[in-house]
Amino acid sequence: MKIIDSGDCVVSLESSGSISEVSTREEEKSIAVRHTGSGWIDLNIEGRGYCVWPNREGEGFHFNRVYPVLAENHCLQTGLSLSWPATASSQSVALFPSKGPGILFRFTDDTEGAHRKIRIKASSQDQVSIRFSGRSGNCSVSSLDERWGKSRGKIIPVRYQFQAGLIGPSGECGIPGSGGFSYLPELGDLILACHGPFSKEPILHLFGYAKGHDTGYPDYTPSESLGGAVALKRAIEKLHTLGFLVSCYLNARIVETEMLRVFPHLEEGLCYDLSGKPVMECYFGRDFYVMNPNFSPWLAELEKQALGLKILGADIIQLDQVAGRAATVPPGDPWGKGYATLIDSLRKKGLKVWIQGVSDYYHSDYFEMTWRDLNILPDGTIRGGNPFGKTDLTLLKTMKGNHDYLVPRSKIESVRDPDLSVILDVMGDKGGLPLVNRDYLNDLERLSL
């Protein structure tokens, strides 16, 4: 089925099953794709033009950029892929021929969070193919013109988030003196002295407040060495008095291998590879199991830990690695529904939620716009960076919802836009672990706005 023919650019649809036009409205076509099993649908592009695809918050590039980048990464035969609803922000692609109006191609009816691979290949600099692998579904093709996504109106004032790591992955703790959690209100005063006053509530995000960062997951009991739960509760109360919201870190995807002795009920929720071995990842020299987010005891444990922090006064929970990778789940199988259910439950119980990456499936309050260097996994899945071009907000603006976007200092000028509500991640400009220590305090002053 041909959907663009502008003379210098032809775009057509092809599928492993059947394609039919269900109905036609002005400037929009509704298309049904039907196949059995884990099928596919291809967008085949010939000619010149510009593409925006859902690499996190969106990546824009010219069609002729794809072939040389695939060659650079030695993947001409396999291509590169995104994984929805993990590393891909949506199931949408915007195509702009060099002449005439563009189109927005998107899947419209997936409410189960089923895993879909979005793979891009190129047989030459003039021939590109984008394959969506997964279940059958309905798609829409709507018209876009050159004005789409351009900024209009008044820029929304920026809010601020400050990240503070208390105990590092090796057990290091640089909090001055023996203050522990009781030092946090003093830190709040220092932040206000360097950066205040604020027109809206600033956020202080805490990680490494339990056994340490990437240590002991999924046990997020506040560290006794820092004063325990009582001291953290008092500290949060004082931070609230200073005007701060408090956010706490949880990893929604991994369990430290040694912790299964403490949480034996989670063992049946491990993900397994094709050889039957548990899927494992290593961070800071520690081994972790990857958990299946459709496993209800795992979701219940995460909710229990989050609500325990809410009792202590936490306003916001970060669910890290939700937008990580769909692990061993094949295209077409559910992956995101468990996370979506958890996010919805936490929000109904009074917590705000933020995740890394941007998504049209997870209904979080805050989305972190990433700043990672290029990271391509051995199977060709892109986890970070923009291999073909640069960030483009066109797709992000098609996502409906009232969200805030967490943006590091290095990106703030490129995403300032009247259509977006932005939170400046003050300590996130380098992408490292901002542990509270002498360097952290120096950076606070250096980064004063």
Residue pairs with C-beta under 8 A, 6 or more apart in sequence:
1 12
1 13
1 14
1 19
1 21
1 31
2 10
2 11
2 12
2 13
3 11
3 12
3 13
3 29
3 103
3 105
3 141
4 10
4 11
4 95
4 97
4 103
5 11
6 47
6 97
6 98
6 99
6 100
7 99
8 47
8 48
8 49
8 97
8 98
8 99
9 45
9 46
9 47
9 48
9 49
9 63
9 97
9 98
9 99
10 45
10 46
10 47
11 43
11 44
11 45
11 46
11 95
11 97
11 103
12 43
12 44
13 19
13 31
13 41
13 42
13 43
13 44
14 41
14 42
14 44
15 33
15 35
15 39
15 40
15 41
15 42
16 35
16 39
16 40
16 41
17 33
17 34
17 35
17 36
17 39
17 136
18 32
18 33
18 34
18 35
19 31
19 32
19 33
19 41
20 31
20 32
20 34
21 29
21 30
21 31
21 32
22 30
22 31
22 32
22 138
23 30
24 30
27 142
27 143
28 140
28 141
28 142
28 143
29 140
29 141
29 142
30 108
30 138
30 139
30 140
31 138
31 139
31 140
31 141
32 138
32 139
33 39
33 41
33 136
33 137
33 138
33 139
34 136
35 136
37 332
38 133
38 134
38 135
38 330
38 331
38 332
39 133
39 134
39 135
39 136
40 131
40 132
40 133
40 134
41 131
41 132
41 139
42 129
42 130
42 131
42 132
43 93
43 95
43 105
43 129
43 130
43 131
43 132
44 127
44 128
44 129
45 51
45 63
45 95
45 127
45 128
45 129
45 130
46 126
46 127
47 63
47 97
47 98
47 126
48 62
48 63
48 64
48 97
48 98
48 126
49 62
49 63
49 95
49 96
49 97
49 98
49 102
50 60
50 61
50 62
50 63
50 95
50 96
50 98
50 102
51 60
51 61
51 62
51 63
51 93
51 94
51 95
51 96
51 128
51 130
52 58
52 59
52 60
52 93
52 94
52 96
52 392
52 394
52 395
53 59
53 82
53 93
53 94
53 118
53 120
53 130
53 395
54 82
54 84
54 88
54 89
54 90
54 91
54 92
54 93
54 118
54 395
55 82
55 87
55 88
55 89
55 382
55 386
55 388
56 87
56 89
56 323
56 357
56 358
56 369
56 370
56 384
57 89
57 357
57 358
57 367
57 369
57 370
57 391
57 393
57 395
57 396
57 405
57 415
58 89
58 358
58 391
58 392
58 393
58 394
58 395
58 396
59 386
59 388
59 389
59 390
59 391
59 392
60 389
60 390
60 391
60 392
60 394
61 388
61 389
61 390
62 389
63 125
63 126
63 128
64 125
64 126
65 388
65 389
66 120
66 121
66 122
66 125
66 128
66 388
67 76
67 122
67 123
67 124
67 125
67 128
68 125
69 80
69 387
69 388
70 76
70 79
70 80
70 121
70 122
73 80
73 376
73 387
75 380
76 121
76 122
78 121
78 380
79 119
79 120
79 121
79 122
79 131
79 380
80 119
80 120
80 376
80 380
80 381
80 382
80 387
81 117
81 118
81 119
81 120
81 379
81 380
81 381
81 382
82 88
82 117
82 118
82 119
82 381
82 382
83 115
83 116
83 117
83 118
83 325
83 326
83 381
84 90
84 91
84 115
84 116
84 117
84 118
84 361
85 113
85 115
85 323
85 335
85 336
85 359
85 361
85 362
86 115
86 322
86 323
86 324
86 325
86 326
86 335
86 336
86 357
87 323
87 324
87 325
87 357
87 381
87 382
87 383
88 116
88 118
89 357
89 358
89 359
89 360
89 395
89 396
89 399
90 106
90 359
90 360
90 361
90 395
90 398
90 399
91 106
91 107
91 110
91 116
91 118
91 132
91 360
92 104
92 105
92 106
92 107
92 360
92 395
92 398
93 104
93 105
93 106
93 118
93 130
93 395
94 102
94 103
94 104
94 105
94 144
94 148
94 394
94 395
95 102
95 103
95 105
96 102
96 144
96 146
101 143
101 144
101 145
101 146
102 143
102 144
102 145
102 146
102 148
103 141
103 142
103 143
103 144
104 140
104 141
104 142
104 143
104 144
104 398
105 139
105 140
105 141
106 139
106 140
106 398
107 116
107 132
107 137
107 138
107 139
108 137
108 138
108 139
108 140
109 137
109 138
110 116
110 135
110 137
110 361
112 334
112 336
112 337
113 334
113 335
113 336
113 337
113 338
113 339
113 340
113 361
114 134
114 135
114 331
114 332
114 333
114 334
114 335
114 336
115 134
115 326
115 329
115 330
115 331
115 332
115 333
115 334
115 335
115 336
116 132
116 133
116 134
116 135
116 331
116 332
117 131
117 132
117 133
117 134
117 331
118 130
118 131
118 132
119 130
119 131
119 133
119 380
120 128
120 129
120 130
120 131
121 128
121 129
121 131
122 128
122 129
123 129
133 331
133 332
134 331
134 332
135 331
135 332
144 394
148 394
148 397
149 392
149 393
149 394
149 397
151 417
151 418
151 419
152 418
152 419
153 418
153 419
154 418
155 416
155 417
155 418
156 418
156 420
156 421
156 422
157 199
157 200
158 412
158 416
158 422
158 423
158 424
159 198
159 200
159 201
159 202
159 203
159 404
159 421
159 422
159 423
159 424
160 195
160 198
160 202
160 203
160 423
160 424
160 426
160 449
161 202
161 203
161 204
161 205
161 247
161 406
161 423
161 424
161 425
161 426
161 428
162 191
162 195
162 202
162 203
162 204
162 205
162 426
162 427
162 444
163 205
163 207
163 425
163 427
163 428
163 434
164 184
164 187
164 204
164 205
164 206
164 207
164 427
164 434
164 436
164 440
165 206
165 207
165 208
165 213
165 433
165 434
165 435
165 436
166 173
166 175
166 181
166 206
166 207
166 208
166 209
166 223
166 226
166 435
166 436
167 173
167 208
167 209
167 210
167 211
167 212
167 213
167 215
167 223
167 225
167 226
168 208
168 212
168 213
168 433
168 435
169 208
169 212
169 213
169 214
169 215
169 283
169 284
169 285
169 286
169 433
170 212
170 284
171 212
171 215
172 435
173 225
173 226
174 435
174 436
174 437
174 438
174 440
175 183
175 226
175 436
175 437
176 183
177 183
179 186
180 223
180 225
180 226
180 227
180 231
181 209
181 222
181 226
181 227
181 228
181 231
181 232
181 234
181 235
182 227
182 231
182 234
182 235
183 235
183 436
184 204
184 206
184 235
184 236
184 238
184 239
185 235
185 238
185 239
185 242
187 204
187 436
188 204
188 238
188 239
188 242
188 244
189 242
190 441
190 444
191 202
191 204
191 444
192 242
192 243
194 444
194 445
194 447
194 448
195 202
195 426
195 444
195 448
195 449
196 202
198 243
201 243
201 244
201 245
202 243
202 244
202 245
203 244
203 245
203 246
203 247
203 316
203 423
204 239
204 244
204 245
204 246
204 247
205 246
205 247
205 248
205 249
205 316
205 318
206 246
206 247
206 248
206 249
207 213
207 248
207 249
207 318
208 249
208 435
209 220
209 222
209 223
209 226
209 232
209 248
209 249
210 216
210 219
210 220
210 221
210 222
210 223
211 219
211 223
212 223
213 249
213 284
213 433
214 251
214 256
214 283
214 284
214 286
214 288
215 256
215 286
216 256
216 259
217 251
217 254
217 255
217 256
217 259
217 288
218 250
218 251
218 255
218 259
218 263
218 266
218 301
218 302
218 305
219 259
219 262
219 263
219 305
220 248
220 249
220 250
220 305
220 308
220 309
221 229
221 308
222 228
222 229
222 231
222 232
222 312
226 232
229 312
232 312
232 313
233 311
233 312
233 313
236 246
236 312
236 313
236 314
237 313
239 246
240 246
240 313
245 315
245 316
246 313
246 314
246 315
246 316
247 314
247 315
247 316
247 317
247 318
247 354
248 309
248 314
248 316
248 317
248 318
249 318
249 320
250 302
250 305
250 306
250 309
250 317
250 318
250 319
250 320
251 319
251 320
251 321
252 293
252 302
252 319
252 320
252 321
252 322
252 339
252 342
253 290
253 291
253 293
253 320
253 321
253 322
253 324
254 281
254 283
254 288
254 289
254 290
254 291
254 321
255 263
255 266
255 288
255 289
255 291
256 286
256 287
256 288
257 280
257 286
257 287
257 288
257 289
260 266
260 267
260 289
263 301
265 297
266 291
266 295
266 297
266 298
266 301
268 295
268 297
269 291
269 292
269 295
269 297
269 298
270 278
270 279
270 289
270 290
270 291
270 292
271 278
271 279
271 289
271 290
271 291
271 292
271 327
271 328
271 329
272 278
272 279
272 328
273 279
273 328
274 328
278 289
278 290
279 289
279 290
279 327
279 328
280 287
280 288
280 289
280 290
281 287
281 288
281 290
282 288
290 327
291 298
292 298
292 327
292 329
292 338
293 299
293 322
293 335
293 336
293 338
293 339
293 342
294 334
294 335
294 337
294 338
295 338
296 338
298 338
299 338
299 341
299 342
302 319
302 342
303 342
303 345
303 346
306 314
306 317
306 346
306 351
307 346
307 349
307 351
309 317
310 317
310 349
310 350
310 351
314 351
315 351
315 352
316 351
316 352
316 353
316 354
316 365
316 366
317 346
317 351
317 352
317 353
317 354
318 353
318 354
318 355
319 339
319 342
319 343
319 353
319 354
319 355
319 364
320 355
320 356
321 356
322 339
322 343
322 355
322 356
322 357
322 362
323 355
323 356
323 357
323 358
323 359
323 362
324 356
324 383
325 377
325 381
325 383
326 335
327 335
329 335
336 361
336 362
339 362
340 361
340 362
340 363
343 353
343 355
343 362
343 363
343 364
344 363
346 353
347 353
347 363
347 365
352 365
352 366
353 364
353 365
353 366
354 364
354 365
354 366
354 367
354 368
354 406
355 362
355 364
355 366
355 367
355 368
356 367
356 368
356 370
357 367
357 368
357 370
358 367
358 369
358 396
358 399
358 405
359 367
359 399
360 398
360 399
363 401
364 403
365 403
365 404
366 403
366 404
366 405
366 406
366 423
367 403
367 404
367 405
367 406
368 405
368 406
368 425
369 391
369 405
369 406
369 407
369 408
369 411
369 415
370 384
371 408
371 410
371 411
371 428
371 429
371 431
372 383
372 384
372 385
372 431
373 384
373 385
374 382
374 384
374 385
374 386
374 387
375 382
375 383
375 384
375 385
376 382
376 383
376 387
377 383
391 411
391 414
391 415
393 415
393 417
393 420
396 420
397 419
402 421
403 421
404 421
404 422
404 423
405 415
405 420
405 421
405 422
405 423
406 423
406 425
406 428
407 415
407 422
407 423
407 424
407 425
408 425
408 428
408 429
408 431
409 424
409 425
409 426
409 428
409 429
409 447
410 429
412 422
412 424
415 422
416 422
426 447
426 449
427 434
427 440
427 443
427 447
428 434
429 447
434 440
434 443
